[in-house]
Amino acid sequence: MAKPSFPPSFMFGLLFSTFGVILSAKYSSITVDQSALLALKSHITHDPHNFLATNWSASTSVCSWIGVTCGSRHHRVTALDLSSMDLTGTISSQLGNLSFLARLDIHQNSFQGSLPIELTNLRRMKYLDFANNSFNGEIPSWFGCFSKLQKLSLHLNNFVGVIPSTLGNLSKLERLNLGGNQISGRIPNSLFKCKELKFLSLSSNSLEGSIPTEIGNLTLLDRLKLGDNHFK
């Protein structure tokens, strides 16, 4: 039986159509990232050095914006570093649309308010640094959903309440810094399931009770800071 033959014009049209779909998907995805970052920019009320005001523009490629890193494979935003820029503002819920984001560092600014639950969409997240800002409210229990997280730094903020037991779900966590907040209650035993921890700081809070003996389960731990609390 003879194989069906197609004219060259049909094959070219099919190839062009397929390429167009792939190209369209690529640019629609980076457009989502652009919209998410412009939403964050709109939540920033003070940018004294004009880092974002002059550089984050829809007329230029997202991947060339200051603080933004894109992956070479998918050309999506994989890292955002806005640390030490003296920015003031809140975190936009649309930041959760950066689905390829693996690193978020905004330490040493003046961000405030609470953290939006939409950040739970960032399932590739490995590095979170919110330190030295003015975030408040309780430490979100949904931090426990970041199964790939290796570093979580929340020190020098205004977090209150207790340490969420869900942090014990972070099996790959190597560094945890919750120091310099207003956290109370006891150290949850679930925290000692994080067997990869090398650095743990809970200092300068209002923690109480006794220090659990299970802390000995953290065999890789080489730095432990628990000072300035109310332990027995």
C-alpha positions as CSV (number, residue, x, y, z in Angstrom):
1,M,0.0,0.0,0.0
2,A,1.4,3.4,-1.1
3,K,2.2,5.9,1.7
4,P,0.3,9.1,1.4
5,S,2.3,12.0,0.1
6,F,1.9,15.6,1.1
7,P,2.9,18.6,-1.0
8,P,5.9,20.6,0.3
9,S,3.6,23.6,1.0
10,F,1.5,21.5,3.4
11,M,4.6,20.3,5.3
12,F,6.0,23.8,5.5
13,G,2.7,25.1,6.8
14,L,2.5,22.3,9.4
15,L,6.1,23.0,10.6
16,F,5.4,26.8,10.7
17,S,2.2,26.3,12.7
18,T,3.9,24.0,15.2
19,F,6.8,26.5,15.7
20,G,4.2,29.3,16.1
21,V,2.5,27.4,18.9
22,I,5.7,26.8,20.7
23,L,6.9,30.4,20.3
24,S,3.5,31.7,21.4
25,A,3.6,29.5,24.5
26,K,7.1,30.8,25.3
27,Y,6.2,34.5,25.0
28,S,2.8,34.1,26.8
29,S,4.7,32.5,29.7
30,I,7.3,35.2,30.0
31,T,4.4,37.7,29.8
32,V,3.0,36.1,32.9
33,D,6.3,36.6,34.6
34,Q,6.4,40.2,33.4
35,S,2.9,40.9,34.8
36,A,3.8,39.4,38.1
37,L,6.9,41.6,38.5
38,L,5.1,44.7,37.4
39,A,2.4,44.0,40.0
40,L,5.2,43.8,42.6
41,K,6.6,47.1,41.4
42,S,3.2,48.7,41.8
43,H,3.2,47.6,45.5
44,I,6.5,49.3,46.2
45,T,5.8,52.8,47.6
46,H,9.4,53.9,48.1
47,D,12.3,53.3,45.7
48,P,14.9,55.9,46.8
49,H,17.6,54.8,44.3
50,N,15.1,54.4,41.4
51,F,16.3,50.8,40.8
52,L,12.9,49.6,39.7
53,A,11.4,52.9,38.6
54,T,13.9,53.3,35.7
55,N,14.8,49.7,34.9
56,W,11.6,47.6,35.2
57,S,9.9,48.7,32.0
58,A,7.5,46.8,29.7
59,S,9.6,48.0,26.8
60,T,12.6,45.9,27.8
61,S,13.1,42.2,28.3
62,V,12.2,40.9,31.8
63,C,15.4,38.9,31.8
64,S,17.5,42.2,31.6
65,W,15.7,43.8,34.6
66,I,17.8,44.5,37.7
67,G,17.6,41.7,40.2
68,V,16.1,39.3,37.8
69,T,17.7,36.0,36.6
70,C,16.1,33.8,33.9
71,G,16.8,30.2,33.1
72,S,18.7,29.4,29.9
73,R,16.4,26.5,29.1
74,H,12.8,27.8,29.5
75,H,13.6,31.5,29.6
76,R,11.5,32.0,32.7
77,V,12.3,34.0,35.8
78,T,14.2,31.6,38.2
79,A,15.7,34.1,40.7
80,L,14.7,37.5,42.1
81,D,17.2,39.4,44.3
82,L,16.1,42.8,45.5
83,S,18.2,42.7,48.7
84,S,19.6,45.9,50.3
85,M,17.8,48.3,47.9
86,D,16.0,50.3,50.6
87,L,12.6,49.4,49.2
88,T,9.4,50.0,51.0
89,G,6.1,48.2,50.2
90,T,4.2,45.0,50.4
91,I,4.4,41.7,48.6
92,S,2.0,41.3,45.7
93,S,-0.1,38.1,45.6
94,Q,0.8,37.9,41.9
95,L,4.4,37.1,42.8
96,G,3.0,33.5,43.2
97,N,2.7,33.4,39.4
98,L,6.4,33.1,38.9
99,S,6.1,29.4,38.6
100,F,9.8,28.8,37.8
101,L,11.1,30.9,40.7
102,A,13.6,29.0,42.9
103,R,15.3,31.8,44.7
104,L,13.7,34.9,46.3
105,D,15.9,37.3,48.3
106,I,14.5,40.6,49.5
107,H,16.4,40.9,52.8
108,Q,17.4,44.3,54.3
109,N,14.6,46.4,52.9
110,S,11.4,47.8,54.5
111,F,8.8,45.4,53.2
112,Q,5.8,45.1,55.6
113,G,2.4,43.5,56.1
114,S,1.8,39.8,55.8
115,L,2.9,37.3,53.2
116,P,0.3,36.3,50.6
117,I,-0.8,32.6,50.5
118,E,-0.4,32.7,46.7
119,L,3.3,32.2,47.3
120,T,2.5,28.5,47.9
121,N,2.4,28.2,44.1
122,L,6.2,28.6,44.0
123,R,6.8,24.8,44.3
124,R,10.4,25.0,42.9
125,M,11.5,27.3,45.7
126,K,14.9,26.4,47.3
127,Y,16.0,29.7,48.8
128,L,13.8,32.2,50.7
129,D,15.3,35.3,52.5
130,F,12.9,37.8,54.0
131,A,15.2,38.9,56.7
132,N,15.6,42.4,58.1
133,N,12.2,43.8,57.0
134,S,9.0,44.7,58.8
135,F,6.8,41.7,58.1
136,N,4.2,40.9,60.8
137,G,1.6,38.4,61.7
138,E,2.2,34.7,62.3
139,I,4.8,32.7,60.5
140,P,2.7,31.1,57.7
141,S,2.1,27.4,58.3
142,W,2.1,27.0,54.5
143,F,5.9,27.4,54.4
144,G,5.8,23.6,55.0
145,C,4.7,23.1,51.4
146,F,8.0,24.1,49.9
147,S,9.4,20.6,49.7
148,K,12.6,21.6,47.9
149,L,13.4,24.5,50.3
150,Q,17.1,24.5,51.6
151,K,17.2,28.0,53.2
152,L,14.5,30.0,55.1
153,S,15.5,33.2,56.7
154,L,12.9,35.4,58.5
155,H,15.1,37.0,61.2
156,L,14.7,40.6,62.3
157,N,11.0,41.0,61.5
158,N,7.9,41.4,63.6
159,F,6.5,37.8,63.4
160,V,4.4,36.7,66.3
161,G,2.8,33.5,67.4
162,V,4.4,30.1,67.5
163,I,6.8,28.2,65.3
164,P,4.6,26.2,62.8
165,S,4.9,22.5,63.2
166,T,4.6,22.2,59.4
167,L,8.3,23.3,59.1
168,G,9.1,19.7,60.0
169,N,8.0,18.8,56.5
170,L,11.0,20.6,55.0
171,S,13.2,17.5,54.7
172,K,15.9,19.3,52.6
173,L,16.2,22.4,54.8
174,E,19.8,23.2,55.7
175,R,19.5,26.7,57.2
176,L,16.7,28.1,59.3
177,N,16.9,31.6,60.9
178,L,13.9,32.8,62.9
179,G,15.8,35.0,65.3
180,G,14.9,38.6,66.3
181,N,11.1,38.3,66.1
182,Q,8.4,38.0,68.8
183,I,7.8,34.3,68.5
184,S,6.4,32.6,71.7
185,G,5.5,29.1,72.8
186,R,7.8,26.0,72.7
187,I,10.1,24.6,70.1
188,P,7.9,22.0,68.1
189,N,9.4,18.5,68.1
190,S,8.5,18.3,64.4
191,L,11.4,20.7,63.7
192,F,13.9,17.9,64.6
193,K,12.7,15.9,61.6
194,C,14.7,18.3,59.4
195,K,17.8,16.1,59.5
196,E,19.7,18.2,56.9
197,L,19.8,21.3,59.2
198,K,23.3,22.7,59.6
199,F,22.3,26.1,60.9
200,L,19.4,26.9,63.3
201,S,18.8,30.2,65.0
202,L,15.8,30.9,67.2
203,S,17.5,33.6,69.3
204,S,16.0,36.8,70.6
205,N,12.4,35.7,70.8
206,S,10.0,34.8,73.6
207,L,10.3,31.0,73.4
208,E,9.8,29.1,76.7
209,G,9.8,25.6,78.2
210,S,12.8,23.3,78.1
211,I,15.1,22.6,75.1
212,P,13.9,19.2,73.7
213,T,16.4,16.4,73.9
214,E,15.4,15.5,70.3
215,I,17.7,18.3,69.2
216,G,20.4,15.7,69.3
217,N,18.8,14.1,66.2
218,L,20.2,17.0,64.1
219,T,23.5,15.3,63.6
220,L,24.6,17.7,60.8
221,L,24.0,20.8,62.9
222,D,27.2,22.9,63.4
223,R,25.6,26.3,64.5
224,L,22.9,26.6,67.1
225,K,21.6,29.9,68.4
226,L,19.0,29.9,71.2
227,G,20.0,32.8,73.4
228,D,17.8,35.6,74.7
229,N,14.6,33.5,75.2
230,H,12.7,32.3,78.3
231,F,13.9,28.7,78.3
232,K,14.0,26.9,81.6
